[in-house]
Amino acid sequence: MRKAISFFVILSLIACGETSKTPSVNVPDYKLVSIDKPNIRSNGYISPTQNLVYNIEIDAPLQKDSLEILQDYFIKKGKDDYKGINKVIVRVYLKETSLYGVPYASLNLVGEKKEININEIAIKIDSLTNMPSASMLQEATDPFIGRYYCERTHDTYVFKSDNTGFFISQGGSPSEFTWKRQGINLTLKYKEFGEEKMKYDSNAKTITETDELFGTMIFVKR
């Protein structure tokens, strides 16, 4: 199946970190996840090639004017905190998609040029995650239901209680499937790619996938 699905790796998953409340009534609510700081020389000089990156999380998509407010806020904050910084990047993650390492928006300042880029993949993942059936994940009696993640490949499978789900290769577009399980035997059926057979270990709470190219991959429930 993986030979049929070709994805580009966009970025690494962001680890949770410091939380920030809204600093002003004019700035949309956000959670500050982490900061990638630039290297500063002993004399205080910051090279123009250095990036200052703020990784933040929001609850839902925002209108462009709200994104511009966030962008201007972090540009000012970055320039105040890091004198001479030339590149300020704000990666904006939707609450339900930050798990998959897919930013909803990138708010960039390079020199004097500002730009805002929207990632449609994040919006699709958010819609899949927030479909009515997704709310049943916590209510499902079958302990198999949930999200499974592979540390080696950074890929994710999500299984819902209505026997639907989706697969995400880090940074890629989600591929939807239906599934059925009989004991340890798990079958996924993609509309575009056909069937895939996997094994489920209820004791370890893992899924095992074997691929000619990638070998054996273990997905652990999270």
C-alpha positions in Angstrom: 0.0 0.0 0.0 2.8 2.4 0.8 4.2 2.1 -2.7 0.9 3.5 -3.9 0.8 6.4 -1.4 3.5 9.0 -1.9 3.8 11.7 0.6 6.3 14.5 1.3 7.7 14.9 4.8 7.0 18.5 5.9 8.3 18.7 9.5 8.7 16.9 12.8 6.1 16.6 15.5 6.2 19.5 18.0 6.7 18.6 21.7 4.5 20.2 24.2 5.9 23.0 26.2 5.1 26.4 27.7 1.5 27.6 27.7 0.6 31.3 27.0 -2.6 33.1 27.7 -3.9 35.8 25.4 -1.6 38.8 26.0 -4.1 41.3 24.7 -7.9 41.4 24.0 -7.0 42.1 20.4 -4.9 39.0 19.9 -6.7 35.7 19.3 -6.4 33.0 22.0 -3.4 30.7 21.5 -1.2 28.2 23.3 2.5 28.7 23.0 3.9 25.2 22.4 7.6 25.9 21.9 10.1 28.4 20.6 13.0 27.6 18.3 15.5 30.3 19.2 18.2 31.7 17.0 21.9 31.4 17.8 23.2 34.6 19.3 27.0 35.4 19.1 28.9 36.5 22.2 28.7 40.1 21.0 24.9 39.9 20.7 24.9 39.7 16.9 22.3 37.5 15.2 23.1 36.4 11.6 20.4 37.3 9.0 20.1 33.6 8.1 19.0 32.7 11.6 15.3 31.9 12.2 13.2 32.7 15.2 10.3 30.2 15.2 7.2 30.3 17.4 5.1 27.1 17.5 1.5 27.9 18.7 -1.8 26.0 18.8 -5.3 27.4 18.3 -8.7 25.8 18.7 -10.2 26.5 15.3 -9.3 28.1 11.9 -9.1 31.9 11.9 -10.0 34.6 9.4 -7.1 36.2 7.6 -7.3 39.4 9.6 -7.0 37.5 12.8 -4.0 35.6 11.5 -2.5 39.0 10.6 -3.0 40.2 14.2 -1.2 37.1 15.4 1.6 37.6 12.9 2.1 41.3 13.8 2.1 40.4 17.5 4.8 37.8 17.2 6.9 39.9 14.9 6.9 42.7 17.4 7.6 40.3 20.3 10.4 38.6 18.3 12.1 41.9 17.4 11.8 43.1 21.0 13.2 39.9 22.5 15.9 39.3 19.8 17.4 42.6 18.6 18.5 42.4 15.0 16.4 39.3 14.2 15.6 39.2 10.4 13.4 36.1 10.1 10.4 35.4 12.3 8.2 32.4 11.6 5.0 31.5 13.4 3.8 27.9 12.9 0.1 27.8 13.7 -1.4 24.4 14.6 -5.0 23.5 15.0 -5.7 21.8 18.3 -6.6 18.4 16.8 -3.9 18.4 14.1 -0.8 19.3 16.1 -0.6 15.6 17.0 0.2 14.9 13.3 2.8 17.6 12.9 0.9 19.4 10.2 0.7 23.2 10.6 -2.5 24.9 9.6 -0.8 28.2 8.8 2.8 29.6 8.6 3.1 33.3 9.3 6.5 34.4 7.9 8.6 37.5 8.1 11.8 37.5 6.0 13.5 40.9 6.0 10.7 43.3 5.3 8.5 40.8 3.5 5.5 39.3 5.3 3.5 36.3 4.0 0.8 34.0 5.3 0.5 30.4 4.0 -2.5 28.2 4.7 -2.1 24.4 4.6 -5.3 22.7 3.3 -4.1 19.3 4.5 -4.4 20.5 8.1 -7.9 21.6 7.5 -8.9 18.2 6.0 -7.3 16.4 9.0 -9.2 18.7 11.4 -12.5 17.9 9.6 -11.9 14.2 9.7 -10.9 14.3 13.4 -14.0 16.4 14.3 -16.6 14.4 12.4 -19.4 13.2 14.6 -18.1 9.7 14.7 -14.8 10.9 16.2 -16.6 11.9 19.3 -17.3 8.2 19.9 -13.6 7.4 20.3 -13.8 8.0 24.1 -17.2 6.2 24.4 -16.3 3.1 22.4 -16.4 -0.2 24.3 -13.9 -1.8 21.9 -10.4 -1.0 23.3 -9.0 -1.3 19.8 -10.5 2.1 18.8 -8.1 5.0 18.8 -4.9 6.4 17.4 -1.8 4.4 16.7 1.7 5.9 16.1 4.9 4.5 14.7 8.0 6.1 16.3 10.3 4.9 13.4 8.3 6.3 10.5 6.2 9.0 12.3 3.1 7.7 10.6 -0.3 7.5 12.3 -3.5 5.4 12.0 -6.8 6.5 13.4 -9.6 4.0 13.9 -13.1 5.1 14.7 -16.0 3.1 16.2 -18.1 3.4 13.0 -15.4 1.2 11.3 -13.9 4.1 9.4 -10.5 5.7 9.8 -7.6 7.4 8.2 -3.9 7.1 7.7 -1.4 10.0 7.8 2.2 9.8 6.8 3.8 12.7 8.7 3.0 16.0 6.9 1.0 14.2 4.2 -2.6 14.3 3.2 -4.9 11.8 5.1 -6.0 8.6 3.3 -9.4 7.4 4.4 -10.4 3.7 4.8 -12.9 1.3 6.3 -11.8 -1.4 8.6 -12.8 -4.7 10.1 -11.2 -6.9 12.7 -11.5 -10.5 13.7 -9.3 -11.3 16.7 -5.7 -10.4 15.8 -6.5 -10.1 12.1 -7.1 -6.5 10.9 -8.2 -5.6 7.3 -8.1 -2.0 6.0 -9.8 -1.2 2.7 -8.9 2.0 0.8 -11.0 3.3 -2.0 -7.9 4.1 -4.1 -5.4 1.5 -2.9 -7.4 -1.7 -2.1 -6.9 -3.9 0.9 -4.2 -4.0 3.5 -3.7 -6.8 6.1 -2.3 -6.0 9.5 -2.0 -7.7 13.0 -3.4 -6.4 16.3 -1.9 -7.3 19.7 -4.5 -6.5 22.3 -2.1 -7.1 25.2 0.6 -4.7 23.9 -2.0 -2.4 22.3 0.0 -2.4 19.0 -0.6 -2.8 15.3 2.0 -4.5 13.2 2.4 -3.7 9.5 4.7 -5.4 7.1 5.9 -3.7 4.0 8.4 -4.8 1.3 10.1 -1.4 1.3 9.9 -0.4 5.0 10.0 -3.8 6.6 8.1 -4.4 9.9 6.5 -1.3 11.5 5.0 -1.3 15.0 2.2 1.2 15.7 1.5 1.9 19.4 -1.8 3.1 20.7 -1.7 6.6 22.2 
